[in-house]
């Protein structure tokens, strides 16, 4: 026996379901596409190597990579690898032919020195940051300069600086500030990475959304004159404490009192706490009034 044809209500239900699923699918595709483009752009920026200084055959190459930015301590850790080229280095450029020293900028906390004929090792140096404040998180910005001059055997030699960034929490732009062959200088500008900025803004939106949800629930319970509704109180109290744990997941460990707190967290916590108190007071009053009416 042939199956009965679809009834009009069934067709309408299927059509309405498609009108909901198709926009959702398109929204997912667009979101994934935008996210892929942003991730690719951020990855390309992180893999970029900025170069300045001399290209002479006999020179010292300095590869400087940002390993970590300590915004609270206002300094960044720079990993430095030195490679003498041409007549300045031994075979395979693993050691200098003469005593080699690297003089750095005033923002760098120490100079570097290497003995002749000793294998070169990677060094970590700290560079002080200027401008900005971590209290502006996640919109804080910083600036600094890195500079290297090379002296081999007591005489200045050409130097080339290759700069890159490995800290995923910060995006670093580097601008060459000198064209001299005896020194290589970059001016650095540091801002929070795009992914961190998006996540921090999303956190603020979630905090306000949760506060608004609790506020709407409070208005409903208070306006209806409900008694002590324990499930609602449990949900509000859980939201109050969960919001603190959620705030502590912010990348970069921002301090209390930053922009994130004053734009969303502190106000959301205040709203939820006041709503919880209001629901308890009105609920207890309604329960006492109901008890009095029952005893009369």
NORTAFEN-V527494 format. One record per pair of residues at least 24 apart in sequence whose ideal C-beta (glycine too) atoms are under 7 Angstrom apart, sorted by the first residue. I is the first residue (numbers start at 1). J is the second residue. Records with the same first field share a line. If there is no record, write none. Layout:
I: J + J
This chain:
38: 194
42: 193 + 194 + 195
45: 171
46: 165
48: 164
49: 162 + 164
50: 163 + 174 + 186
51: 160 + 162
52: 161 + 176 + 184 + 186
53: 159 + 160 + 161 + 184
54: 158 + 159 + 160 + 181
55: 160
56: 158 + 181
57: 85 + 86
58: 85 + 86 + 87 + 88 + 158
59: 85 + 86 + 157 + 158 + 159 + 160
60: 84 + 88 + 150 + 157 + 159
61: 85 + 160 + 162
62: 102 + 148 + 159 + 161 + 162 + 184
63: 162
64: 146 + 161 + 163
65: 164 + 166
66: 165 + 166 + 167 + 172
67: 166 + 167
68: 167
69: 167 + 169 + 170 + 190
71: 134 + 140 + 252
72: 134 + 255
74: 128 + 129
75: 126 + 127 + 128 + 129
76: 127 + 129
77: 124 + 126
78: 125 + 127 + 146
79: 122 + 124
80: 112 + 122 + 123 + 125
81: 122
82: 114 + 120
88: 152 + 157
90: 117
94: 119 + 120
95: 119 + 120
96: 152
98: 152 + 153
99: 153
100: 150 + 152
101: 151
102: 148 + 150
103: 149 + 151
104: 147 + 148
105: 145 + 146 + 147
107: 144 + 145
108: 146
134: 254 + 255 + 258
135: 257 + 258
136: 259
137: 252 + 254 + 258 + 259 + 260
138: 192 + 196 + 197 + 200 + 259 + 260
139: 259
140: 192
141: 189 + 190 + 191
142: 190
143: 188 + 189
144: 188
145: 177 + 185 + 186 + 187 + 188
146: 186 + 188
147: 183 + 185
148: 183 + 184
149: 182 + 183
156: 182
158: 182
159: 183 + 184
160: 184
161: 186
168: 193
169: 193 + 196 + 251 + 252
196: 251 + 252
199: 251
200: 250 + 260
203: 246 + 250 + 260
204: 260 + 263 + 264
207: 243 + 264 + 265 + 268
208: 264 + 268
210: 239 + 243 + 268
211: 268 + 271 + 272
214: 239 + 271 + 272 + 275
215: 271 + 275
218: 275 + 278 + 279
221: 279
222: 278 + 279 + 282
225: 286
226: 283 + 286
227: 283 + 286 + 287 + 290
228: 283 + 284 + 287
229: 283
232: 279
233: 276 + 279 + 280
236: 272 + 275 + 276 + 279
237: 276
239: 272
240: 269 + 272 + 273 + 276
243: 268 + 269 + 272
